[in-house]
């Protein structure tokens, strides 16, 4: 098994469960509150670690109380954060998350120290990147830092898994440096300037492939996901579960996928594992508290099976091959 280097954000999550989201100017009463560690980078790093990956997590936090609690927390989790940067005079990033009765969420992120994770700092980690089997990135750190990390990875011939979340425009120069591009429907529409309901999922994915991505994975929430490259075109349905909180489902998917690929699993089988990990995640509340262990996912796969009845997909008028 080889090393995964995750470069990304770390936050303190403030999570409130509400019956419904408030309207402008309205106050609603929360039904539940918890504080937990989060951030897309941290979530994906911990998901990869819990799914059996050998992970190093590169992040930046402040010297405030939230930042000071992160080192012992990740040490307790067994996640290697020896390359993390702590900065003065900038608070640790945080996220305010509201979750409604349907498990949907709205999130406000204040980046704080995450924006101090610079291209220059990552450049100093060239030797670590050169030894990695994969670099995993998201978009909660500066765009210039993401680009710099991809350039380093390309120089050392290390594959990059990029999750373009939160959604933002990215250029072809960045896309061409990405081995696996993971996007949801909002993210692919933002990048391609195409509405999925007009162009279809395949057309949007094809545009990303034409931009230079080697493999595109389009996640579709409760409908599962699609994967496409020069030799593979598959649709993998989601498992049917009762959703409690969708926070970190995408991060869990990405981390579990990277871990299983690092262990030698082929792409489609790794996606099936990641889909199961995400299914478990949404049945629990919170970001990192909801991320399952590898043993949980293996047990889930033994007791849950996608059936052809819920595996049919004709999102753009064409049948996709269903993986069972």
Backbone bond lengths (Angstrom), bond angles and torsions (degrees), N, CA, C in turn:
res aa  C-N    CA-C-N  psi(-1)  N-CA   C-N-CA  omega(-1)  CA-C   N-CA-C  phi
1 X - - - 1.465 - - 1.524 109.03 -
2 X 1.336 117.29 139.46 1.450 120.98 -175.03 1.524 112.03 -114.45
3 X 1.325 115.16 166.21 1.457 122.40 -169.84 1.522 112.85 -77.43
4 X 1.347 115.74 134.21 1.464 123.23 171.60 1.527 106.99 -105.19
5 X 1.332 116.69 125.30 1.455 120.71 174.59 1.532 107.64 -104.37
6 X 1.329 115.72 116.02 1.463 121.93 178.46 1.522 107.79 -101.08
7 X 1.327 116.51 125.94 1.457 122.22 179.19 1.521 107.25 -117.31
8 X 1.337 116.91 118.69 1.461 117.10 -176.65 1.512 114.12 178.26
9 X 1.309 114.14 -165.64 1.463 122.71 -170.90 1.519 112.22 -85.01
10 X 1.331 113.89 156.83 1.466 121.36 168.53 1.517 107.65 -137.24
11 X 1.316 116.00 133.56 1.465 121.96 -176.91 1.516 110.96 -132.52
12 X 1.320 114.42 164.96 1.455 121.48 163.08 1.514 106.83 -99.55
13 X 1.333 117.51 123.65 1.462 122.25 -179.10 1.518 110.68 -95.38
14 X 1.327 116.01 131.71 1.461 123.48 173.11 1.521 106.40 -111.33
15 X 1.332 117.38 110.45 1.465 122.43 -167.34 1.526 109.95 -115.77
16 X 1.330 116.09 127.25 1.464 121.12 175.53 1.521 109.26 -124.20
17 X 1.331 116.60 131.40 1.470 122.14 174.52 1.521 107.49 -92.65
18 X 1.335 115.92 127.90 1.461 121.44 -178.61 1.521 109.22 -128.73
19 X 1.330 115.73 156.80 1.457 119.46 177.16 1.523 110.19 -66.29
20 X 1.332 115.92 -41.69 1.461 122.01 176.44 1.523 108.40 -151.29
21 X 1.323 116.12 160.75 1.457 120.20 178.88 1.529 110.03 -72.66
22 X 1.342 118.47 140.37 1.464 120.60 179.59 1.527 112.10 -69.91
23 X 1.328 115.53 150.36 1.454 121.81 170.91 1.519 108.89 -81.14
24 X 1.332 116.56 168.92 1.471 120.26 178.06 1.521 110.31 -58.03
25 X 1.336 116.38 127.66 1.450 121.89 179.01 1.516 114.91 81.43
26 X 1.332 117.23 0.33 1.462 121.40 -176.74 1.520 111.17 -100.32
27 X 1.318 116.27 144.33 1.461 122.70 172.69 1.518 109.16 -108.58
28 X 1.322 116.61 130.09 1.461 120.71 175.25 1.520 108.39 -118.57
29 X 1.311 116.05 158.50 1.461 121.32 -179.80 1.529 109.54 -93.84
30 X 1.313 115.08 128.05 1.456 119.56 178.32 1.518 111.93 -75.06
31 X 1.331 115.77 150.72 1.463 121.28 -179.87 1.525 112.29 -99.86
32 X 1.347 115.59 -16.47 1.463 120.04 -175.00 1.521 107.52 -164.62
33 X 1.335 117.55 145.32 1.469 121.46 176.87 1.523 109.33 -139.78
34 X 1.332 115.13 141.99 1.453 119.60 171.53 1.518 109.30 -150.36
35 X 1.315 116.26 154.39 1.462 123.57 173.34 1.520 108.01 -115.18
36 X 1.331 116.26 132.88 1.461 120.01 -177.43 1.515 109.66 -150.83
37 X 1.328 116.15 165.79 1.455 120.70 175.00 1.529 109.48 -74.42
38 X 1.335 115.58 145.58 1.452 120.64 179.50 1.520 110.65 -156.29
39 X 1.323 115.31 -152.17 1.462 121.77 -172.66 1.516 109.03 98.95
40 X 1.335 116.86 135.84 1.462 119.47 -174.24 1.523 112.01 -61.44
41 X 1.320 117.37 -40.35 1.461 119.55 178.66 1.513 111.99 -63.83
42 X 1.336 115.47 -47.30 1.461 120.38 -179.35 1.522 111.32 -64.82
43 X 1.338 116.56 -41.38 1.464 119.62 178.85 1.526 111.18 -60.44
44 X 1.334 116.13 -45.63 1.461 119.76 -178.36 1.524 111.71 -68.59
45 X 1.321 116.49 -38.07 1.463 119.69 177.71 1.524 110.69 -63.60
46 X 1.334 116.73 -44.70 1.465 119.74 -179.25 1.532 110.87 -69.24
47 X 1.335 116.64 -36.28 1.460 119.56 177.33 1.525 111.12 -63.78
48 X 1.331 116.51 -42.36 1.466 119.96 177.41 1.523 110.70 -63.64
49 X 1.324 116.10 -41.08 1.472 120.86 178.96 1.523 110.89 -64.45
50 X 1.339 117.74 -47.27 1.466 120.94 -178.56 1.525 112.10 -69.07
51 X 1.341 116.53 -21.71 1.467 120.24 177.33 1.517 112.43 -89.77
52 X 1.327 116.45 12.45 1.457 120.37 173.31 1.503 115.67 96.88
53 X 1.351 118.53 7.90 1.451 121.05 179.62 1.520 112.63 -82.34
54 X 1.317 115.73 154.76 1.464 122.84 173.84 1.522 106.05 -95.16
55 X 1.338 116.77 106.60 1.464 121.85 -164.18 1.518 111.89 -122.09
56 X 1.352 115.19 139.02 1.450 122.38 163.83 1.521 107.78 -117.27
57 X 1.332 116.39 130.89 1.458 121.05 -176.41 1.522 109.86 -110.47
58 X 1.342 115.96 121.55 1.464 123.06 178.67 1.519 107.86 -105.16
59 X 1.328 117.21 119.16 1.454 121.13 -176.67 1.522 109.53 -151.01
60 X 1.324 116.49 -177.02 1.474 120.97 178.40 1.521 108.57 -142.26
61 X 1.333 115.79 129.70 1.453 119.87 174.73 1.519 109.96 -133.74
62 X 1.319 115.40 167.52 1.456 120.96 -176.94 1.516 112.56 -86.28
63 X 1.328 114.29 179.41 1.470 120.00 178.37 1.522 111.38 -97.70
64 X 1.323 116.97 13.05 1.462 121.53 176.41 1.525 109.81 -75.20
65 X 1.321 116.12 -179.26 1.470 119.79 -175.98 1.526 111.34 -62.36
66 X 1.325 116.91 -36.80 1.469 118.93 178.49 1.519 111.34 -64.71
67 X 1.323 116.32 -42.66 1.458 120.26 178.52 1.517 112.27 -65.17
68 X 1.319 116.64 -41.42 1.465 120.31 -178.82 1.530 112.20 -65.43
69 X 1.325 116.93 -23.71 1.469 118.98 -179.49 1.528 112.22 -83.48
70 X 1.335 117.33 -12.66 1.463 119.21 -174.26 1.518 113.20 -73.00
71 X 1.322 117.68 -41.65 1.464 120.06 -177.33 1.522 111.95 -59.63
72 X 1.341 119.14 -51.25 1.474 117.64 177.74 1.526 113.31 -65.13
73 X 1.323 117.15 -32.10 1.467 119.74 178.79 1.520 111.15 -63.92
74 X 1.333 117.07 -49.23 1.455 118.95 -178.24 1.531 111.44 -71.49
75 X 1.323 117.19 -28.67 1.462 119.85 173.27 1.530 109.74 -62.85
76 X 1.337 116.11 -41.94 1.464 121.06 177.90 1.525 110.89 -63.46
77 X 1.335 116.58 -36.17 1.458 121.25 179.37 1.532 112.47 -75.54
78 X 1.328 116.76 -14.74 1.454 120.40 -178.45 1.514 113.74 82.38
79 X 1.347 117.13 15.31 1.461 121.75 -179.22 1.529 109.75 -92.12
80 X 1.324 116.89 129.29 1.459 123.02 -177.95 1.526 109.84 -75.85
81 X 1.339 116.93 110.59 1.468 122.03 177.25 1.534 109.91 -119.17
82 X 1.316 116.28 29.31 1.463 120.79 -176.96 1.527 112.92 -64.37
83 X 1.324 117.59 -18.95 1.467 121.17 179.31 1.521 112.59 -97.13
84 X 1.329 117.33 5.32 1.464 120.37 -179.05 1.529 110.65 -70.18
85 X 1.326 115.08 151.62 1.463 123.21 -179.04 1.518 109.33 -111.81
86 X 1.339 116.18 131.54 1.457 120.86 173.87 1.522 108.56 -110.37
87 X 1.342 116.78 131.45 1.459 121.38 -176.88 1.528 110.52 -118.27
88 X 1.322 115.46 153.48 1.463 122.39 177.77 1.533 109.53 -92.64
89 X 1.311 115.32 155.88 1.472 122.49 170.42 1.530 114.25 64.93
90 X 1.312 118.27 13.75 1.456 121.89 174.46 1.520 108.05 -135.08
91 X 1.321 118.32 124.35 1.471 119.35 -177.76 1.515 111.99 -69.80
92 X 1.300 115.65 154.05 1.458 122.15 173.45 1.528 109.32 -61.70
93 X 1.324 117.04 144.20 1.459 120.71 177.70 1.514 111.98 -59.74
94 X 1.328 115.52 152.64 1.459 118.89 176.80 1.518 110.32 -143.71
95 X 1.304 115.40 159.84 1.460 122.27 177.90 1.523 109.06 -133.71
96 X 1.315 116.08 132.74 1.462 122.61 174.10 1.525 106.92 -102.94
97 X 1.324 116.68 118.91 1.466 122.02 -170.58 1.527 109.69 -122.93
98 X 1.336 116.26 124.73 1.457 122.07 172.03 1.522 108.15 -107.34
99 X 1.322 115.78 133.17 1.468 121.88 -179.97 1.525 108.21 -122.07
100 X 1.363 116.89 126.04 1.458 119.05 -178.78 1.528 112.10 -92.90
101 X 1.306 116.21 -176.65 1.469 121.17 -175.04 1.526 112.66 -64.53
102 X 1.333 117.46 -24.64 1.466 121.25 179.64 1.525 112.45 -86.08
103 X 1.326 117.07 -0.51 1.457 120.70 -178.87 1.515 113.66 85.33
104 X 1.339 117.18 3.57 1.463 120.87 176.13 1.519 109.18 -77.99
105 X 1.336 116.71 156.34 1.457 118.76 -179.24 1.514 111.92 -134.41
106 X 1.320 115.25 156.67 1.461 123.24 166.54 1.524 106.37 -125.37
107 X 1.327 116.87 140.09 1.461 121.04 -169.90 1.519 110.23 -134.98
108 X 1.311 116.57 135.33 1.464 123.06 171.12 1.522 107.41 -116.29
109 X 1.337 116.44 121.83 1.462 121.33 -178.41 1.518 109.81 -109.35
110 X 1.330 116.38 131.28 1.460 122.19 169.66 1.526 106.62 -110.02
111 X 1.350 118.07 108.68 1.471 120.42 -168.51 1.519 114.98 -63.04
112 X 1.328 118.42 -37.79 1.459 120.75 -179.15 1.520 112.41 52.13
113 X 1.328 116.42 -125.76 1.467 121.93 -174.44 1.529 112.84 -65.04
114 X 1.319 117.95 -18.71 1.466 119.13 179.02 1.526 111.90 -58.28
115 X 1.318 117.41 -30.01 1.463 120.43 179.68 1.524 112.34 -80.68
116 X 1.337 116.39 -1.13 1.470 120.27 174.31 1.533 111.77 -95.00
117 X 1.320 116.47 1.41 1.467 120.66 174.82 1.525 107.05 -83.59
118 X 1.312 116.74 95.11 1.462 122.69 -166.68 1.532 112.68 -97.80
119 X 1.327 114.81 164.13 1.460 121.94 173.46 1.525 110.37 -57.12
120 X 1.327 116.75 -39.55 1.465 121.10 -177.97 1.527 110.81 -63.60
121 X 1.343 116.60 -40.54 1.460 118.82 178.91 1.526 110.42 -65.80
122 X 1.312 117.29 -42.37 1.465 121.17 179.65 1.525 110.50 -65.42
123 X 1.331 117.63 -36.22 1.472 120.88 178.59 1.523 111.26 -58.77
124 X 1.331 115.97 -32.53 1.455 120.22 178.48 1.518 113.58 -71.72
125 X 1.334 117.16 -7.71 1.462 121.61 -179.46 1.525 111.53 -104.48
126 X 1.324 116.64 20.79 1.463 121.15 -175.71 1.527 111.94 -54.57
127 X 1.327 117.67 -41.49 1.464 121.00 -178.46 1.528 111.24 -64.20
128 X 1.347 117.53 -37.54 1.463 121.06 178.28 1.518 110.35 -68.44
129 X 1.312 117.05 -41.15 1.460 120.84 179.86 1.529 110.49 -65.12
130 X 1.319 115.81 -38.08 1.473 120.34 -179.42 1.524 111.88 -62.79
131 X 1.333 118.07 -25.42 1.467 121.86 -178.52 1.522 113.24 -91.75
132 X 1.332 117.17 -5.46 1.463 120.82 -174.94 1.522 111.52 -78.26
133 X 1.331 115.17 158.85 1.467 120.42 171.39 1.523 110.69 -93.16
134 X 1.335 116.03 -23.88 1.454 121.87 -179.38 1.518 109.65 -158.36
135 X 1.342 116.24 144.78 1.457 122.54 171.13 1.520 107.13 -109.67
136 X 1.329 116.91 131.05 1.463 121.25 179.08 1.523 109.20 -117.59
137 X 1.347 115.61 130.39 1.463 122.34 -173.68 1.523 111.02 -135.33
138 X 1.334 115.57 157.62 1.461 123.87 173.65 1.530 107.58 -137.58
139 X 1.333 118.02 -169.36 1.462 120.88 -172.58 1.529 113.91 -116.59
140 X 1.328 118.42 26.34 1.465 120.81 175.02 1.521 111.98 -95.78
141 X 1.321 117.11 8.11 1.461 122.82 172.26 1.526 106.92 -118.48
142 X 1.334 119.66 168.01 1.465 120.00 -175.50 1.533 113.02 -56.91
143 X 1.325 115.80 142.08 1.463 121.64 179.68 1.524 110.88 -57.33
144 X 1.319 116.97 -38.56 1.465 120.92 179.86 1.525 111.11 -63.27
145 X 1.320 117.07 -33.64 1.464 121.16 177.95 1.524 110.62 -69.48
146 X 1.328 116.29 -42.47 1.463 120.58 176.84 1.530 110.00 -60.16
147 X 1.322 116.06 -46.51 1.464 120.28 179.38 1.522 111.46 -61.20
148 X 1.331 116.00 -44.42 1.465 119.99 179.49 1.513 112.56 -61.72
149 X 1.326 116.78 -40.65 1.467 120.62 178.36 1.525 110.76 -64.92
150 X 1.325 116.85 -40.32 1.473 120.13 178.60 1.527 111.14 -65.93
151 X 1.322 117.08 -38.34 1.465 120.25 178.23 1.524 111.14 -63.90
152 X 1.326 116.25 -41.37 1.466 120.01 176.99 1.529 110.92 -63.57
153 X 1.323 115.23 -44.33 1.466 119.25 179.69 1.528 110.89 -61.30
154 X 1.324 116.18 -42.61 1.459 119.57 179.14 1.527 111.15 -63.18
155 X 1.333 116.73 -40.69 1.468 121.70 179.55 1.527 110.59 -59.42
156 X 1.334 116.02 -36.51 1.466 120.33 -178.09 1.525 112.46 -97.49
157 X 1.338 116.94 6.42 1.463 122.48 178.69 1.524 112.09 59.99
158 X 1.347 116.10 42.77 1.464 122.77 178.57 1.523 108.26 -106.20
159 X 1.333 119.25 127.99 1.471 120.28 -179.26 1.524 112.39 -67.33
160 X 1.331 115.26 148.00 1.459 122.92 -179.83 1.522 109.76 -115.87
161 X 1.329 116.77 131.28 1.456 123.32 166.93 1.514 106.74 -104.48
162 X 1.324 116.88 114.85 1.463 122.01 -179.16 1.517 109.65 -113.90
163 X 1.328 115.75 123.66 1.459 123.01 173.29 1.529 107.13 -103.35
164 X 1.331 116.63 110.38 1.470 120.19 -173.41 1.531 109.25 -82.04
165 X 1.326 114.78 67.83 1.456 122.58 -177.97 1.530 109.36 -136.81
166 X 1.335 116.82 131.26 1.456 128.30 -2.48 1.529 112.58 -62.22
167 X 1.342 115.56 159.18 1.458 121.42 -175.78 1.521 111.45 -61.38
168 X 1.341 115.86 136.62 1.462 121.78 173.59 1.522 108.65 -162.45
169 X 1.315 115.40 161.82 1.456 120.27 176.26 1.531 109.44 -69.62
170 X 1.329 115.91 139.16 1.453 121.17 171.24 1.527 107.72 -132.59
171 X 1.321 116.76 151.72 1.454 119.92 -174.74 1.535 111.14 -95.58
172 X 1.330 114.78 169.93 1.459 120.33 -178.09 1.521 112.17 -63.20
173 X 1.332 116.91 -33.15 1.464 119.73 -179.63 1.526 110.80 -58.83
174 X 1.331 116.65 -40.09 1.462 120.31 178.19 1.526 110.72 -73.30
175 X 1.315 116.96 -44.03 1.465 120.60 -178.29 1.523 111.00 -57.92
176 X 1.326 116.95 -39.18 1.472 120.66 -177.83 1.523 112.74 -65.38
177 X 1.337 117.47 -18.87 1.461 120.72 179.52 1.523 112.72 -91.10
178 X 1.339 117.44 1.79 1.462 122.18 -172.94 1.522 110.59 -103.08
179 X 1.322 116.13 129.87 1.461 121.91 175.93 1.522 111.12 -81.39
180 X 1.352 116.36 -48.33 1.463 121.75 179.27 1.525 108.23 -126.76
181 X 1.332 115.46 118.93 1.459 121.81 179.45 1.524 107.69 -107.19
182 X 1.340 116.59 119.18 1.459 121.94 -179.24 1.523 108.80 -109.52
183 X 1.330 116.29 122.10 1.467 121.29 -177.53 1.521 109.71 -139.40
184 X 1.332 115.74 153.20 1.460 119.16 169.90 1.526 108.36 -100.27
185 X 1.315 117.34 -173.35 1.465 120.34 -174.49 1.523 112.41 -64.91
186 X 1.328 117.36 -41.71 1.466 120.23 178.23 1.519 110.71 -64.32
187 X 1.322 116.27 -42.72 1.468 120.77 -176.84 1.522 112.16 -66.66
188 X 1.341 117.61 -40.90 1.461 119.60 -178.96 1.531 110.77 -69.70
189 X 1.332 116.87 -33.84 1.465 120.01 176.37 1.524 111.07 -67.35
190 X 1.329 116.51 -38.33 1.463 120.52 178.87 1.520 111.50 -64.54
191 X 1.323 116.85 -43.11 1.467 121.27 -177.60 1.523 111.87 -70.89
192 X 1.336 116.58 -42.92 1.469 120.53 -171.29 1.531 114.04 -92.93
193 X 1.338 116.99 -12.32 1.469 120.54 -173.78 1.525 111.36 59.23
194 X 1.315 117.00 33.03 1.461 122.48 177.92 1.524 109.72 -124.19
195 X 1.318 116.07 134.34 1.452 120.26 173.37 1.524 109.14 -81.65
196 X 1.317 116.86 126.40 1.461 120.45 -178.44 1.521 111.57 -61.86
197 X 1.330 117.07 -38.28 1.465 118.34 -177.93 1.526 111.88 -67.40
198 X 1.325 117.08 -17.06 1.465 120.45 177.06 1.528 111.80 -97.50
199 X 1.326 116.62 -46.66 1.477 121.02 -173.88 1.521 112.69 -90.93
200 X 1.340 117.62 -29.53 1.456 121.37 -176.26 1.516 112.06 94.38
201 X 1.332 115.36 154.34 1.462 120.88 -177.63 1.529 112.27 -60.65
202 X 1.335 116.21 -44.75 1.462 119.39 -176.18 1.521 111.98 -62.44
203 X 1.321 116.95 -42.20 1.466 120.10 -179.71 1.520 111.24 -62.40
204 X 1.327 116.55 -40.78 1.462 120.12 178.72 1.527 110.89 -65.77
205 X 1.333 116.78 -42.55 1.463 120.39 177.66 1.531 111.04 -64.30
206 X 1.338 115.68 -40.71 1.465 119.56 178.91 1.528 111.37 -61.03
207 X 1.326 116.31 -35.48 1.462 119.05 179.16 1.523 110.77 -64.57
208 X 1.334 117.49 -40.09 1.465 120.66 177.56 1.523 110.95 -65.93
209 X 1.327 116.64 -37.85 1.470 119.86 176.86 1.522 110.73 -65.50
210 X 1.337 116.97 -39.22 1.462 120.38 176.95 1.528 111.65 -66.82
211 X 1.339 116.34 -29.43 1.471 120.28 176.71 1.524 111.72 -71.49
212 X 1.344 117.10 -16.06 1.456 119.33 175.05 1.504 116.69 124.38
213 X 1.349 118.24 -3.51 1.473 119.48 177.10 1.520 109.23 -66.53
214 X 1.338 116.83 139.75 1.468 120.59 -179.66 1.527 111.16 -77.87
215 X 1.334 116.59 -42.19 1.460 122.51 178.83 1.521 108.25 -138.41
216 X 1.329 116.62 135.61 1.462 121.90 177.38 1.522 108.98 -117.51
217 X 1.336 115.68 129.43 1.463 121.35 172.81 1.521 107.20 -115.93
218 X 1.334 115.79 120.31 1.462 122.07 178.68 1.524 108.45 -105.87
219 X 1.334 116.76 113.77 1.457 120.68 179.11 1.525 109.07 -88.20
220 X 1.343 115.38 139.96 1.461 121.44 -171.39 1.519 112.33 -124.75
221 X 1.332 116.97 26.27 1.456 120.34 178.47 1.515 111.94 62.16
222 X 1.325 116.28 -126.20 1.467 121.13 -176.32 1.530 112.76 -67.92
223 X 1.338 117.29 -12.31 1.471 119.97 178.77 1.522 112.71 -89.10
224 X 1.328 117.83 -7.12 1.460 120.17 179.30 1.511 112.18 101.37
225 X 1.339 117.77 -136.94 1.458 120.50 -179.20 1.523 110.50 -155.77
226 X 1.318 115.11 164.75 1.455 122.96 175.17 1.517 108.47 -123.24
227 X 1.331 116.80 145.76 1.461 121.37 175.85 1.518 107.82 -129.86
228 X 1.319 115.30 138.86 1.465 118.99 -178.37 1.517 110.07 -148.41
229 X 1.331 115.97 135.30 1.454 123.31 167.86 1.527 107.41 -148.93
230 X 1.309 118.57 -161.01 1.465 120.66 -175.93 1.527 113.34 -65.95
231 X 1.322 116.68 -26.91 1.471 119.76 -175.41 1.525 114.37 -118.80
232 X 1.319 118.07 -13.60 1.465 121.93 -175.62 1.521 109.68 -122.49
233 X 1.317 115.86 136.49 1.469 121.89 170.99 1.518 107.38 -146.80
234 X 1.327 116.56 99.28 1.459 121.12 -175.28 1.521 110.71 -132.09
235 X 1.298 115.11 152.07 1.462 123.57 168.32 1.520 107.63 -113.52
236 X 1.328 116.67 128.18 1.464 122.69 179.32 1.527 107.37 -116.96
237 X 1.332 118.67 110.84 1.469 120.88 -179.27 1.527 111.66 -66.42
238 X 1.319 114.68 157.55 1.467 120.24 173.69 1.527 109.69 -80.18
239 X 1.322 116.22 157.77 1.461 121.73 171.35 1.529 108.54 -80.48
240 X 1.304 115.89 145.21 1.469 120.56 -179.88 1.522 109.33 -85.96
241 X 1.348 116.20 114.96 1.461 121.86 179.44 1.524 108.44 -138.42
242 X 1.318 116.65 166.24 1.465 121.93 175.76 1.528 108.62 -86.80
243 X 1.322 116.23 113.39 1.466 121.15 -175.55 1.519 110.87 -79.31
244 X 1.331 115.50 128.21 1.460 122.60 175.97 1.522 110.17 -104.97
245 X 1.337 116.94 -42.41 1.464 122.24 -177.04 1.524 108.16 -158.69
246 X 1.319 117.13 120.08 1.465 120.75 -177.66 1.523 113.90 -84.88
247 X 1.337 117.54 -1.50 1.462 120.67 178.48 1.523 110.50 -56.30
248 X 1.326 116.24 131.62 1.477 124.52 175.30 1.516 114.04 74.62
249 X 1.334 118.89 6.05 1.464 119.47 178.23 1.528 110.55 -62.86
250 X 1.328 116.76 -44.98 1.460 120.37 178.08 1.508 112.50 -64.51
251 X 1.325 116.50 -39.34 1.473 120.56 178.27 1.521 110.81 -65.68
252 X 1.319 116.00 -41.47 1.465 119.99 178.06 1.522 110.25 -61.72
253 X 1.331 116.38 -42.88 1.468 121.37 177.35 1.527 110.24 -56.79
254 X 1.332 117.32 -50.09 1.471 121.00 -176.53 1.528 111.64 -64.50
255 X 1.328 116.74 -45.36 1.457 119.66 -178.99 1.516 112.51 -64.80
256 X 1.341 116.26 -43.95 1.463 120.06 178.95 1.521 110.93 -64.37
257 X 1.329 116.78 -39.11 1.461 121.15 178.18 1.527 110.71 -60.88
258 X 1.330 116.86 -49.08 1.464 120.46 -179.54 1.521 111.44 -60.70
259 X 1.325 116.76 -41.84 1.466 120.29 -179.08 1.518 111.71 -62.15
260 X 1.321 116.33 -45.29 1.464 119.30 -177.44 1.532 111.88 -70.64
261 X 1.317 116.90 -34.80 1.467 119.43 174.54 1.529 110.33 -64.32
262 X 1.325 117.02 -38.59 1.467 120.55 -179.73 1.523 111.74 -67.20
263 X 1.335 116.14 -21.79 1.465 121.03 178.91 1.530 112.38 -92.20
264 X 1.335 115.91 3.51 1.451 119.95 173.63 1.515 115.95 97.35
265 X 1.337 118.35 3.45 1.453 120.38 178.63 1.530 109.41 -69.77
266 X 1.328 116.94 144.88 1.466 118.57 178.41 1.531 109.13 -72.08
267 X 1.332 116.13 163.59 1.458 121.67 -168.77 1.525 112.85 -58.74
268 X 1.312 118.28 -48.55 1.466 120.40 -176.60 1.523 111.28 -65.98
269 X 1.328 117.90 -41.97 1.463 120.64 177.93 1.528 110.95 -65.11
270 X 1.333 116.81 -37.05 1.470 120.61 177.22 1.526 110.75 -65.25
271 X 1.329 117.04 -37.30 1.467 120.67 177.59 1.523 110.80 -66.85
272 X 1.329 117.92 -39.48 1.459 120.71 176.50 1.529 110.34 -60.20
273 X 1.330 116.77 -43.53 1.467 120.68 177.27 1.526 109.82 -61.48
274 X 1.333 116.94 -46.92 1.464 121.29 -178.61 1.525 111.41 -62.82
275 X 1.316 116.99 -36.36 1.466 121.50 177.70 1.525 110.59 -64.14
276 X 1.321 116.89 -40.41 1.469 120.97 176.83 1.527 110.89 -66.25
277 X 1.337 116.98 -41.12 1.472 120.41 178.66 1.527 110.56 -61.19
278 X 1.336 116.73 -42.76 1.461 120.67 178.71 1.520 111.50 -65.75
279 X 1.342 116.92 -35.76 1.466 120.93 178.19 1.523 110.80 -62.64
280 X 1.318 116.75 -42.48 1.469 119.89 177.24 1.523 110.18 -64.28
281 X 1.324 116.28 -41.74 1.462 121.85 -177.06 1.525 112.20 -55.34
282 X 1.342 117.06 -44.14 1.467 119.29 -174.09 1.525 112.68 -73.91
283 X 1.324 117.86 -8.70 1.468 120.28 177.25 1.522 111.96 -86.99
284 X 1.346 116.68 0.34 1.450 122.18 -178.04 1.530 109.38 -126.36
285 X 1.315 118.14 159.11 1.458 121.02 -179.25 1.520 111.04 -98.84
286 X 1.328 115.41 146.76 1.460 121.11 179.62 1.512 111.04 95.10
287 X 1.335 115.79 164.43 1.466 120.47 -179.52 1.523 110.32 -81.40
288 X 1.310 117.31 -81.91 1.464 119.50 -176.37 1.524 113.98 -66.50
289 X 1.343 119.97 -33.19 1.465 117.50 175.80 1.525 113.73 -61.67
290 X 1.340 117.37 -19.57 1.462 120.23 -176.10 1.527 113.57 -93.17
291 X 1.328 117.63 -7.95 1.471 120.81 -175.03 1.528 109.53 -75.33
292 X 1.324 117.97 124.37 1.471 119.72 -175.28 1.520 113.63 -81.58
293 X 1.316 115.52 160.61 1.454 122.63 171.00 1.529 109.35 -81.04
294 X 1.331 115.71 159.78 1.461 119.96 179.02 1.530 111.53 -56.58
295 X 1.330 117.02 -40.42 1.468 120.18 -179.71 1.525 111.41 -62.70
296 X 1.362 117.28 -35.69 1.461 120.95 176.97 1.530 110.45 -61.26
297 X 1.331 115.38 -43.27 1.463 120.06 -177.05 1.521 110.37 -68.43
298 X 1.336 116.88 -42.12 1.465 120.15 178.44 1.532 110.60 -59.84
299 X 1.321 116.82 -42.28 1.461 120.41 179.32 1.525 110.75 -66.41
300 X 1.318 116.55 -40.90 1.463 122.13 178.51 1.533 110.03 -59.39
301 X 1.320 116.98 -43.31 1.463 121.26 -178.95 1.534 111.80 -66.72
302 X 1.314 116.34 -26.15 1.463 119.79 177.18 1.524 112.01 -75.19
303 X 1.319 116.83 -28.02 1.461 120.74 -172.79 1.523 113.78 -109.33
304 X 1.331 118.35 -6.30 1.459 122.02 179.47 1.527 109.27 -125.73
305 X 1.309 115.06 137.52 1.456 120.01 179.92 1.517 109.57 -139.51
306 X 1.334 115.95 135.12 1.457 120.39 174.38 1.522 107.99 -76.32
307 X 1.313 117.19 132.96 1.459 121.02 179.09 1.518 110.20 -103.24
308 X 1.325 118.24 156.38 1.462 119.70 178.37 1.517 113.46 -56.32
309 X 1.337 117.58 -29.31 1.463 119.99 -178.74 1.522 112.16 -62.72
310 X 1.357 116.85 -39.33 1.457 117.44 179.10 1.527 111.78 -101.47
311 X 1.331 116.00 12.77 1.450 119.65 179.13 1.511 114.41 -106.12
312 X 1.329 117.11 4.99 1.462 119.73 -179.96 1.521 109.61 -78.44
313 X 1.332 115.84 138.00 1.451 119.05 -177.86 1.518 109.41 -145.15
314 X 1.316 116.84 122.10 1.464 120.77 178.49 1.528 108.57 -135.35
315 X 1.338 115.42 49.13 1.462 120.22 -172.96 1.509 114.51 -60.63
316 X 1.338 118.65 -30.40 1.456 119.08 179.94 1.526 111.30 -126.60
317 X 1.351 115.91 25.35 1.444 119.62 174.94 1.512 114.70 92.10
318 X 1.338 118.21 0.91 1.459 120.92 179.62 1.516 109.44 -128.58
319 X 1.333 116.29 139.96 1.466 119.90 178.42 1.532 110.07 -72.44
320 X 1.329 115.27 143.76 1.457 121.31 174.34 1.528 108.53 -110.30
321 X 1.305 117.20 151.89 1.456 119.73 176.17 1.520 109.67 -68.74
322 X 1.301 116.96 129.88 1.453 122.32 -178.81 1.520 109.88 -94.83
323 X 1.315 116.80 130.58 1.460 122.18 177.66 1.520 108.27 -97.85
324 X 1.323 116.93 120.60 1.469 121.11 -177.62 1.513 110.96 -105.76
